[in-house]
Amino acid sequence: MTALLDIDQLLDQMESGLRQTLEQRGVESPVLIGIRTGGVWLADVLSKRLGIDEPFGELDISFYRDDFSRIGLNPRVKPSSLPFDTEGRDIILIDDVIMSGRTIRAAMNEIFDYGRPASIILATLIDLGARELPIQPDVAGKTMALESHQRVKLRGPDPLRIELQEAGQ
């Protein structure tokens, strides 16, 4: 495993992109929701950087995955926690890595089960671009491509770091 990218630089990029997106859309009171596990770590950091005082939400999308019937239940599944009403709210949905788009689809399905938000802004630390669904981040810390034998993993929460893994590691 090797360190891949400077996490602080990516967080700076995400913060800047989110500030710009919020301003362009006229969003003044967003709430953050992180997708477990890496998205929750990022939501914690970004809520502080953006000065959002309202507690952030945590989603565990295990039951919403479209491969649930094939792979079964993750033994570490925990209930989601949204300490606010999603109805009519502007939500910043945060994940660590987007690839196929399936995790984001599952997360949005779960959010809508809680209520209909006014909008969802998708922010991700790394966009790997290998979409299977037409879902794109509004903000990405970095867009990159990996070789088929490589994986990228966010480690944390303290300190946050990004690792490049070769198959079998």
C-alpha positions as a Markdown table, in Angstrom:
| # | Residue | x | y | z |
|---|---|---|---|---|
| 1 | Met | 0.0 | 0.0 | 0.0 |
| 2 | Thr | 1.2 | 3.5 | -0.8 |
| 3 | Ala | 0.0 | 6.9 | 0.1 |
| 4 | Leu | -1.7 | 8.2 | -3.0 |
| 5 | Leu | -2.8 | 11.8 | -2.6 |
| 6 | Asp | -2.5 | 14.7 | -0.2 |
| 7 | Ile | -5.8 | 14.5 | 1.8 |
| 8 | Asp | -5.6 | 18.2 | 2.9 |
| 9 | Gln | -5.4 | 19.3 | -0.7 |
| 10 | Leu | -8.4 | 17.2 | -1.6 |
| 11 | Leu | -10.4 | 18.5 | 1.3 |
| 12 | Asp | -9.5 | 22.1 | 0.3 |
| 13 | Gln | -10.8 | 21.3 | -3.2 |
| 14 | Met | -14.0 | 19.8 | -1.8 |
| 15 | Glu | -14.5 | 22.8 | 0.5 |
| 16 | Ser | -13.9 | 25.3 | -2.2 |
| 17 | Gly | -16.2 | 23.4 | -4.7 |
| 18 | Leu | -19.0 | 23.2 | -2.1 |
| 19 | Arg | -18.8 | 26.9 | -1.2 |
| 20 | Gln | -19.0 | 27.8 | -4.9 |
| 21 | Thr | -21.9 | 25.3 | -5.5 |
| 22 | Leu | -23.9 | 26.5 | -2.5 |
| 23 | Glu | -23.4 | 30.1 | -3.6 |
| 24 | Gln | -24.4 | 29.4 | -7.2 |
| 25 | Arg | -27.6 | 27.6 | -6.1 |
| 26 | Gly | -28.5 | 30.1 | -3.3 |
| 27 | Val | -28.4 | 27.4 | -0.6 |
| 28 | Glu | -28.0 | 29.0 | 2.8 |
| 29 | Ser | -28.8 | 26.3 | 5.4 |
| 30 | Pro | -27.7 | 22.9 | 4.1 |
| 31 | Val | -27.4 | 19.8 | 6.1 |
| 32 | Leu | -24.7 | 17.2 | 5.6 |
| 33 | Ile | -25.2 | 13.4 | 5.3 |
| 34 | Gly | -22.2 | 11.1 | 5.2 |
| 35 | Ile | -22.3 | 7.5 | 3.8 |
| 36 | Arg | -20.6 | 5.1 | 6.1 |
| 37 | Thr | -17.8 | 4.8 | 6.7 |
| 38 | Gly | -15.6 | 7.2 | 4.8 |
| 39 | Gly | -18.4 | 9.7 | 4.0 |
| 40 | Val | -19.1 | 10.1 | 7.7 |
| 41 | Trp | -15.5 | 10.9 | 8.4 |
| 42 | Leu | -15.5 | 13.5 | 5.6 |
| 43 | Ala | -18.9 | 14.9 | 6.7 |
| 44 | Asp | -17.4 | 15.5 | 10.2 |
| 45 | Val | -14.4 | 17.4 | 8.7 |
| 46 | Leu | -16.4 | 19.4 | 6.1 |
| 47 | Ser | -19.1 | 20.4 | 8.6 |
| 48 | Lys | -16.4 | 22.2 | 10.6 |
| 49 | Arg | -14.7 | 23.7 | 7.5 |
| 50 | Leu | -18.0 | 25.0 | 6.2 |
| 51 | Gly | -19.2 | 26.3 | 9.6 |
| 52 | Ile | -22.3 | 24.1 | 9.6 |
| 53 | Asp | -23.4 | 23.9 | 13.2 |
| 54 | Glu | -26.3 | 21.5 | 12.7 |
| 55 | Pro | -25.3 | 17.8 | 13.4 |
| 56 | Phe | -24.6 | 15.8 | 10.3 |
| 57 | Gly | -26.4 | 12.6 | 9.4 |
| 58 | Glu | -25.0 | 9.1 | 8.9 |
| 59 | Leu | -26.4 | 6.6 | 6.3 |
| 60 | Asp | -25.8 | 2.9 | 6.3 |
| 61 | Ile | -27.1 | 1.8 | 3.0 |
| 62 | Ser | -26.7 | -1.9 | 3.5 |
| 63 | Phe | -30.4 | -2.7 | 3.1 |
| 64 | Tyr | -30.7 | -0.4 | 0.0 |
| 65 | Arg | -27.9 | -2.0 | -2.0 |
| 66 | Asp | -29.1 | -3.6 | -5.3 |
| 67 | Asp | -26.7 | -6.5 | -4.7 |
| 68 | Phe | -28.1 | -7.2 | -1.2 |
| 69 | Ser | -29.7 | -10.5 | -2.2 |
| 70 | Arg | -26.4 | -11.7 | -3.7 |
| 71 | Ile | -23.9 | -10.6 | -1.1 |
| 72 | Gly | -26.1 | -10.7 | 2.1 |
| 73 | Leu | -25.9 | -8.4 | 5.1 |
| 74 | Asn | -22.7 | -6.7 | 6.1 |
| 75 | Pro | -22.0 | -8.0 | 9.7 |
| 76 | Arg | -21.2 | -4.5 | 10.8 |
| 77 | Val | -24.5 | -2.9 | 9.7 |
| 78 | Lys | -25.6 | -0.1 | 12.0 |
| 79 | Pro | -28.8 | 1.9 | 11.8 |
| 80 | Ser | -28.7 | 5.2 | 9.9 |
| 81 | Ser | -28.9 | 8.4 | 12.0 |
| 82 | Leu | -30.5 | 11.5 | 10.6 |
| 83 | Pro | -30.9 | 14.1 | 13.4 |
| 84 | Phe | -33.0 | 16.4 | 11.3 |
| 85 | Asp | -36.0 | 16.2 | 9.0 |
| 86 | Thr | -35.1 | 15.8 | 5.3 |
| 87 | Glu | -38.4 | 17.1 | 4.0 |
| 88 | Gly | -37.7 | 20.3 | 2.1 |
| 89 | Arg | -34.1 | 20.5 | 3.1 |
| 90 | Asp | -31.0 | 21.1 | 1.0 |
| 91 | Ile | -28.7 | 18.2 | 1.6 |
| 92 | Ile | -25.0 | 17.7 | 0.9 |
| 93 | Leu | -24.5 | 14.0 | 0.4 |
| 94 | Ile | -20.9 | 13.0 | 1.0 |
| 95 | Asp | -19.0 | 9.8 | 0.1 |
| 96 | Asp | -15.4 | 9.0 | -0.1 |
| 97 | Val | -15.1 | 7.3 | -3.5 |
| 98 | Ile | -17.6 | 7.2 | -6.4 |
| 99 | Met | -17.2 | 4.6 | -9.0 |
| 100 | Ser | -20.3 | 2.9 | -10.4 |
| 101 | Gly | -22.9 | 5.2 | -8.9 |
| 102 | Arg | -24.8 | 2.4 | -7.2 |
| 103 | Thr | -23.9 | 3.4 | -3.6 |
| 104 | Ile | -25.2 | 6.9 | -4.3 |
| 105 | Arg | -28.4 | 5.5 | -5.8 |
| 106 | Ala | -28.9 | 3.5 | -2.7 |
| 107 | Ala | -28.2 | 6.5 | -0.5 |
| 108 | Met | -30.7 | 8.7 | -2.3 |
| 109 | Asn | -33.4 | 5.9 | -2.1 |
| 110 | Glu | -32.9 | 5.8 | 1.7 |
| 111 | Ile | -32.9 | 9.7 | 2.0 |
| 112 | Phe | -36.2 | 9.8 | 0.2 |
| 113 | Asp | -37.7 | 7.2 | 2.6 |
| 114 | Tyr | -37.1 | 9.8 | 5.3 |
| 115 | Gly | -38.7 | 12.7 | 3.3 |
| 116 | Arg | -38.4 | 14.6 | 0.0 |
| 117 | Pro | -35.5 | 17.0 | 0.1 |
| 118 | Ala | -35.5 | 20.3 | -1.7 |
| 119 | Ser | -32.2 | 19.4 | -3.3 |
| 120 | Ile | -29.2 | 17.0 | -3.0 |
| 121 | Ile | -25.6 | 18.1 | -3.8 |
| 122 | Leu | -23.3 | 15.2 | -4.2 |
| 123 | Ala | -19.7 | 15.6 | -3.0 |
| 124 | Thr | -17.0 | 13.0 | -3.1 |
| 125 | Leu | -13.4 | 12.9 | -2.3 |
| 126 | Ile | -12.4 | 10.8 | -5.3 |
| 127 | Asp | -14.3 | 10.2 | -8.6 |
| 128 | Leu | -13.1 | 7.1 | -10.4 |
| 129 | Gly | -15.4 | 7.6 | -13.3 |
| 130 | Ala | -16.4 | 4.0 | -14.0 |
| 131 | Arg | -20.2 | 4.7 | -14.0 |
| 132 | Glu | -22.8 | 2.0 | -14.4 |
| 133 | Leu | -25.6 | 4.6 | -13.6 |
| 134 | Pro | -26.0 | 8.2 | -14.7 |
| 135 | Ile | -25.0 | 9.7 | -11.4 |
| 136 | Gln | -22.3 | 12.4 | -11.3 |
| 137 | Pro | -20.8 | 14.3 | -8.3 |
| 138 | Asp | -21.4 | 18.0 | -8.2 |
| 139 | Val | -18.1 | 18.4 | -6.3 |
| 140 | Ala | -15.1 | 16.0 | -6.3 |
| 141 | Gly | -11.7 | 16.5 | -4.6 |
| 142 | Lys | -10.0 | 14.6 | -7.4 |
| 143 | Thr | -11.0 | 12.8 | -10.6 |
| 144 | Met | -8.8 | 9.9 | -11.5 |
| 145 | Ala | -8.6 | 6.5 | -13.2 |
| 146 | Leu | -7.1 | 3.4 | -11.7 |
| 147 | Glu | -5.7 | 0.2 | -13.3 |
| 148 | Ser | -8.0 | -2.8 | -13.1 |
| 149 | His | -5.8 | -4.4 | -10.3 |
| 150 | Gln | -5.8 | -1.2 | -8.2 |
| 151 | Arg | -8.2 | 0.1 | -5.5 |
| 152 | Val | -8.3 | 3.3 | -3.6 |
| 153 | Lys | -9.2 | 3.3 | 0.1 |
| 154 | Leu | -9.8 | 6.1 | 2.6 |
| 155 | Arg | -8.4 | 5.2 | 6.0 |
| 156 | Gly | -9.2 | 7.0 | 9.2 |
| 157 | Pro | -10.7 | 8.7 | 11.0 |
| 158 | Asp | -7.7 | 10.2 | 12.7 |
| 159 | Pro | -5.7 | 10.9 | 10.7 |
| 160 | Leu | -7.5 | 10.6 | 7.4 |
| 161 | Arg | -5.3 | 9.2 | 4.7 |
| 162 | Ile | -5.8 | 7.7 | 1.2 |
| 163 | Glu | -4.1 | 4.5 | 0.2 |
| 164 | Leu | -3.7 | 2.9 | -3.2 |
| 165 | Gln | -4.0 | -0.9 | -2.9 |
| 166 | Glu | -2.9 | -3.5 | -5.4 |
| 167 | Ala | -5.1 | -6.6 | -5.8 |
| 168 | Gly | -4.7 | -9.1 | -3.0 |
| 169 | Gln | -3.5 | -6.5 | -0.4 |
